[in-house]
Amino acid sequence: MSKISASQAIAMAKCPKCREGRLFSVSMFSYRRLSDVNKTCTVCGANFVPEPDFYYGAMYISYAFSVALVITSLTAINVLVAEPQLWMYLTTTVVLNMILLPAMLRYSKVLYLYWLGKLKYRGF
């Protein structure tokens, strides 16, 4: 029986049904198959791909992450820099998006599976 809460399971990208199996086969820092989701859970056998092209909807969550990042970075530059120039906005936005892209791609899929995957937690 897993003692992991739902928020911890989301943060660690664990199976929504048993909260023990891993959703992704490779590390977040491996850029080869960055966002490939396992087909099934290795612990409980839950299906992580309920239908073909299921994760296309996760693009909307990823887009929301990007918009939030851009708004936050632009606001931070306006607050921290007296007279910001255009290159500051562009450089900051591009660099932050490149650095956080792996996390945004992965967690958009994790959240999409938790919200719409119809897998409910069952403590064994």
Accessible surface in RSA format (square Angstrom, percent):
REM  Atomic radii and reference values for relative SASA: ProtOr
REM  Chains: A
REM  Algorithm: Lee & Richards
REM  Probe-radius: 1.40
REM  Slices: 20
REM RES _ NUM      All-atoms   Total-Side   Main-Chain    Non-polar    All polar
REM                ABS   REL    ABS   REL    ABS   REL    ABS   REL    ABS   REL
RES MET A   1   149.55  77.4  93.36  61.8  56.19 133.8  69.83  59.4  79.72 105.6
RES SER A   2    13.08  11.1   1.30   1.7  11.78  27.1   5.77  12.3   7.31  10.2
RES LYS A   3   184.10  89.8 148.62  91.2  35.48  84.5 111.13 100.0  72.97  77.7
RES ILE A   4    41.78  23.8  37.92  28.3   3.86   9.3  38.75  27.9   3.03   8.2
RES SER A   5    52.69  44.5  44.67  59.6   8.02  18.5  48.17 102.6   4.53   6.3
RES ALA A   6    44.00  40.5  40.78  62.9   3.23   7.3  40.78  57.4   3.23   8.5
RES SER A   7    80.81  68.3  69.80  93.2  11.01  25.4  51.94 110.6  28.87  40.4
RES GLN A   8    96.94  54.2  94.05  68.7   2.89   6.9  28.43  60.5  68.52  52.0
RES ALA A   9     0.00   0.0   0.00   0.0   0.00   0.0   0.00   0.0   0.00   0.0
RES ILE A  10    40.49  23.0  40.49  30.2   0.00   0.0  40.49  29.2   0.00   0.0
RES ALA A  11    60.07  55.2  46.69  72.1  13.37  30.4  51.61  72.7   8.46  22.4
RES MET A  12    96.65  50.1  74.33  49.2  22.32  53.1  44.68  38.0  51.97  68.9
RES ALA A  13    13.49  12.4  12.31  19.0   1.18   2.7  12.31  17.3   1.18   3.1
RES LYS A  14    41.90  20.4  41.90  25.7   0.00   0.0  11.12  10.0  30.78  32.8
RES CYS A  15     0.00   0.0   0.00   0.0   0.00   0.0   0.00   0.0   0.00   0.0
RES PRO A  16     4.53   3.3   1.77   1.6   2.75  10.0   1.77   1.5   2.75  17.1
RES LYS A  17    48.44  23.6  48.44  29.7   0.00   0.0   7.37   6.6  41.07  43.7
RES CYS A  18     1.81   1.4   0.15   0.2   1.66   3.9   0.63   1.6   1.19   1.3
RES ARG A  19    34.92  14.7  34.92  17.8   0.00   0.0   0.00   0.0  34.92  21.2
RES GLU A  20    68.87  39.5  55.52  42.0  13.35  31.8  22.55  43.6  46.32  37.8
RES GLY A  21     2.04   2.5   0.00   N/A   2.04   2.5   2.04   5.6   0.00   0.0
RES ARG A  22   123.71  51.9 122.29  62.3   1.42   3.4  49.59  67.8  74.12  44.9
RES LEU A  23     0.98   0.5   0.96   0.7   0.02   0.0   0.96   0.7   0.02   0.0
RES PHE A  24     4.68   2.3   2.75   1.7   1.92   5.0   2.75   1.7   1.92   5.5
RES SER A  25    49.03  41.4  22.52  30.1  26.50  61.1  26.44  56.3  22.59  31.6
RES VAL A  26    32.48  21.4  27.92  25.3   4.56  11.0  32.14  27.9   0.34   0.9
RES SER A  27    62.06  52.4  49.89  66.6  12.17  28.0  45.12  96.1  16.94  23.7
RES MET A  28    45.69  23.7  42.69  28.3   3.00   7.1  32.49  27.6  13.20  17.5
RES PHE A  29   168.01  84.1 150.16  93.0  17.85  46.5 150.87  91.5  17.14  49.1
RES SER A  30    35.57  30.1  27.19  36.3   8.38  19.3  23.61  50.3  11.96  16.8
RES TYR A  31   147.94  69.1 123.57  70.3  24.38  63.4  98.12  73.7  49.82  61.4
RES ARG A  32   222.55  93.4 186.84  95.2  35.71  85.0  68.35  93.4 154.19  93.5
RES ARG A  33   120.22  50.5 116.09  59.2   4.13   9.8  48.21  65.9  72.00  43.6
RES LEU A  34    19.65  10.9  15.88  11.4   3.77   9.5  15.88  11.2   3.77  10.1
RES SER A  35    27.25  23.0  25.80  34.4   1.45   3.3   0.11   0.2  27.14  38.0
RES ASP A  36    70.20  49.2  65.88  65.6   4.33  10.2  18.99  44.7  51.21  51.1
RES VAL A  37    20.05  13.2   3.70   3.4  16.35  39.4   4.18   3.6  15.87  43.0
RES ASN A  38    31.73  21.9  26.10  25.2   5.62  13.5  11.94  28.7  19.78  19.1
RES LYS A  39   147.31  71.9 143.34  88.0   3.96   9.4  97.71  87.9  49.60  52.8
RES THR A  40    69.99  49.8  65.62  66.5   4.37  10.4  37.20  50.0  32.79  49.6
RES CYS A  41     4.67   3.5   0.00   0.0   4.67  11.0   0.00   0.0   4.67   5.0
RES THR A  42   121.07  86.1  82.36  83.5  38.72  92.3  75.54 101.5  45.53  68.8
RES VAL A  43    82.89  54.5  49.43  44.7  33.46  80.6  53.39  46.4  29.50  80.0
RES CYS A  44    35.94  27.2   1.81   2.0  34.13  80.2  11.19  28.4  24.74  26.7
RES GLY A  45    49.03  60.5   0.00   N/A  49.03  60.5  25.65  70.4  23.38  52.4
RES ALA A  46     5.38   4.9   0.00   0.0   5.38  12.2   5.38   7.6   0.00   0.0
RES ASN A  47    74.30  51.2  68.85  66.5   5.45  13.1  28.45  68.5  45.85  44.3
RES PHE A  48     0.00   0.0   0.00   0.0   0.00   0.0   0.00   0.0   0.00   0.0
RES VAL A  49    42.85  28.2  34.34  31.1   8.51  20.5  34.34  29.8   8.51  23.1
RES PRO A  50    60.64  44.2  29.55  26.9  31.09 113.0  32.10  26.5  28.54 177.4
RES GLU A  51   102.16  58.7  97.44  73.7   4.72  11.2  23.32  45.1  78.85  64.4
RES PRO A  52   119.57  87.1 100.66  91.8  18.91  68.8 108.51  89.6  11.06  68.7
RES ASP A  53    98.43  68.9  73.60  73.3  24.83  58.7  18.84  44.3  79.59  79.4
RES PHE A  54    19.90  10.0  14.16   8.8   5.75  15.0  16.09   9.8   3.82  10.9
RES TYR A  55    26.66  12.4  21.28  12.1   5.38  14.0  21.67  16.3   4.99   6.2
RES TYR A  56   134.39  62.7 132.85  75.6   1.53   4.0  91.28  68.6  43.10  53.1
RES GLY A  57    15.57  19.2   0.00   N/A  15.57  19.2  10.58  29.0   4.99  11.2
RES ALA A  58     2.93   2.7   2.66   4.1   0.27   0.6   2.93   4.1   0.00   0.0
RES MET A  59   118.94  61.6 113.30  75.0   5.64  13.4  79.65  67.7  39.29  52.1
RES TYR A  60   170.59  79.6 164.58  93.6   6.01  15.6 117.44  88.3  53.15  65.5
RES ILE A  61    25.68  14.6  23.60  17.6   2.07   5.0  25.68  18.5   0.00   0.0
RES SER A  62    18.94  16.0  18.86  25.2   0.08   0.2   7.51  16.0  11.43  16.0
RES TYR A  63   152.61  71.3 147.16  83.7   5.45  14.2 110.66  83.2  41.96  51.7
RES ALA A  64    55.93  51.4  47.39  73.1   8.54  19.4  52.30  73.7   3.63   9.6
RES PHE A  65    63.61  31.8  59.51  36.9   4.10  10.7  60.63  36.8   2.98   8.5
RES SER A  66    32.24  27.2  32.24  43.0   0.00   0.0  18.22  38.8  14.02  19.6
RES VAL A  67    56.29  37.0  54.00  48.9   2.29   5.5  56.29  48.9   0.00   0.0
RES ALA A  68    54.65  50.3  48.13  74.3   6.52  14.8  54.31  76.5   0.34   0.9
RES LEU A  69    27.58  15.4  23.04  16.5   4.54  11.4  27.08  19.0   0.50   1.3
RES VAL A  70    42.51  28.0  42.40  38.4   0.11   0.3  42.51  36.9   0.00   0.0
RES ILE A  71   104.19  59.3 102.55  76.4   1.64   4.0 104.03  74.9   0.16   0.4
RES THR A  72    88.83  63.2  83.70  84.9   5.13  12.2  64.56  86.7  24.27  36.7
RES SER A  73     6.33   5.3   1.00   1.3   5.33  12.3   5.92  12.6   0.41   0.6
RES LEU A  74    58.34  32.5  58.32  41.7   0.01   0.0  58.34  41.0   0.00   0.0
RES THR A  75    73.81  52.5  71.58  72.6   2.23   5.3  56.45  75.8  17.36  26.2
RES ALA A  76    39.87  36.7  34.57  53.3   5.30  12.1  39.56  55.7   0.31   0.8
RES ILE A  77    15.89   9.0  14.66  10.9   1.23   3.0  15.88  11.4   0.01   0.0
RES ASN A  78    87.02  60.0  67.36  65.1  19.66  47.4  20.02  48.2  67.00  64.8
RES VAL A  79   114.90  75.6  84.64  76.6  30.26  72.9  90.16  78.3  24.74  67.1
RES LEU A  80   143.98  80.2 111.11  79.5  32.86  82.6 113.23  79.5  30.74  82.7
RES VAL A  81    49.40  32.5  43.70  39.6   5.70  13.7  47.16  41.0   2.24   6.1
RES ALA A  82   104.66  96.2  62.50  96.5  42.16  95.9  75.49 106.3  29.17  77.3
RES GLU A  83   146.65  84.2 132.73 100.4  13.92  33.1  49.31  95.4  97.34  79.5
RES PRO A  84    38.70  28.2  18.08  16.5  20.62  74.9  18.08  14.9  20.62 128.1
RES GLN A  85   102.23  57.2  97.05  70.9   5.17  12.3  29.03  61.8  73.20  55.5
RES LEU A  86   125.70  70.0 117.10  83.8   8.59  21.6 118.24  83.0   7.46  20.1
RES TRP A  87   148.69  59.7 144.51  69.9   4.18   9.8 140.14  74.7   8.54  13.9
RES MET A  88    47.99  24.9  46.17  30.6   1.82   4.3  45.60  38.8   2.39   3.2
RES TYR A  89    49.66  23.2  49.34  28.1   0.32   0.8  38.96  29.3  10.70  13.2
RES LEU A  90   102.86  57.3 102.26  73.2   0.60   1.5 102.86  72.2   0.00   0.0
RES THR A  91    68.97  49.1  63.48  64.4   5.49  13.1  51.53  69.2  17.44  26.4
RES THR A  92    41.90  29.8  36.85  37.4   5.05  12.0  23.89  32.1  18.01  27.2
RES THR A  93    24.57  17.5  24.01  24.3   0.56   1.3  22.55  30.3   2.02   3.1
RES VAL A  94    83.97  55.3  80.83  73.2   3.14   7.6  83.83  72.8   0.14   0.4
RES VAL A  95    69.13  45.5  68.29  61.8   0.84   2.0  69.13  60.1   0.00   0.0
RES LEU A  96    55.49  30.9  55.49  39.7   0.00   0.0  55.49  39.0   0.00   0.0
RES ASN A  97    38.00  26.2  37.08  35.8   0.92   2.2  19.79  47.6  18.21  17.6
RES MET A  98   133.18  69.0 119.81  79.3  13.38  31.8 105.35  89.6  27.83  36.9
RES ILE A  99   111.76  63.6  92.97  69.3  18.79  45.3  99.22  71.4  12.54  34.0
RES LEU A 100    68.04  37.9  67.72  48.4   0.32   0.8  68.04  47.8   0.00   0.0
RES LEU A 101    81.39  45.3  81.39  58.2   0.00   0.0  81.39  57.2   0.00   0.0
RES PRO A 102     7.70   5.6   7.70   7.0   0.00   0.0   7.70   6.4   0.00   0.0
RES ALA A 103    28.05  25.8  26.90  41.5   1.15   2.6  27.28  38.4   0.77   2.0
RES MET A 104    16.68   8.6  14.60   9.7   2.08   4.9  13.85  11.8   2.83   3.7
RES LEU A 105    55.17  30.7  54.77  39.2   0.40   1.0  54.77  38.5   0.40   1.1
RES ARG A 106    16.28   6.8  16.28   8.3   0.00   0.0   3.03   4.1  13.25   8.0
RES TYR A 107    56.28  26.3  56.28  32.0   0.00   0.0  39.30  29.5  16.98  20.9
RES SER A 108     1.94   1.6   1.94   2.6   0.00   0.0   0.00   0.0   1.94   2.7
RES LYS A 109    40.73  19.9  40.73  25.0   0.00   0.0  17.16  15.4  23.57  25.1
RES VAL A 110     0.00   0.0   0.00   0.0   0.00   0.0   0.00   0.0   0.00   0.0
RES LEU A 111    30.47  17.0  30.47  21.8   0.00   0.0  30.47  21.4   0.00   0.0
RES TYR A 112    35.59  16.6  35.59  20.3   0.00   0.0  10.22   7.7  25.38  31.3
RES LEU A 113     0.62   0.3   0.03   0.0   0.58   1.5   0.03   0.0   0.58   1.6
RES TYR A 114    39.83  18.6  19.29  11.0  20.53  53.4  19.58  14.7  20.25  25.0
RES TRP A 115   162.87  65.4 134.29  65.0  28.58  67.1 115.23  61.4  47.64  77.3
RES LEU A 116    98.64  54.9  87.62  62.7  11.03  27.7  90.20  63.3   8.44  22.7
RES GLY A 117     6.59   8.1   0.00   N/A   6.59   8.1   0.14   0.4   6.46  14.5
RES LYS A 118   179.55  87.6 155.06  95.1  24.49  58.3 100.32  90.3  79.23  84.4
RES LEU A 119    36.37  20.3  24.79  17.7  11.58  29.1  25.95  18.2  10.41  28.0
RES LYS A 120   141.60  69.1 138.52  85.0   3.09   7.3  93.16  83.9  48.44  51.6
RES TYR A 121    74.45  34.8  48.27  27.5  26.18  68.1  45.10  33.9  29.35  36.2
RES ARG A 122   135.85  57.0 130.50  66.5   5.35  12.7  53.48  73.1  82.36  49.9
RES GLY A 123    39.66  48.9   0.00   N/A  39.66  48.9   5.15  14.1  34.50  77.3
RES PHE A 124   142.51  71.3  95.81  59.3  46.70 121.5 126.01  76.4  16.50  47.2
END  Absolute sums over single chains surface
CHAIN  1 A     8064.7       6879.7       1185.0       5357.0       2707.8
END  Absolute sums over all chains
TOTAL          8064.7       6879.7       1185.0       5357.0       2707.8
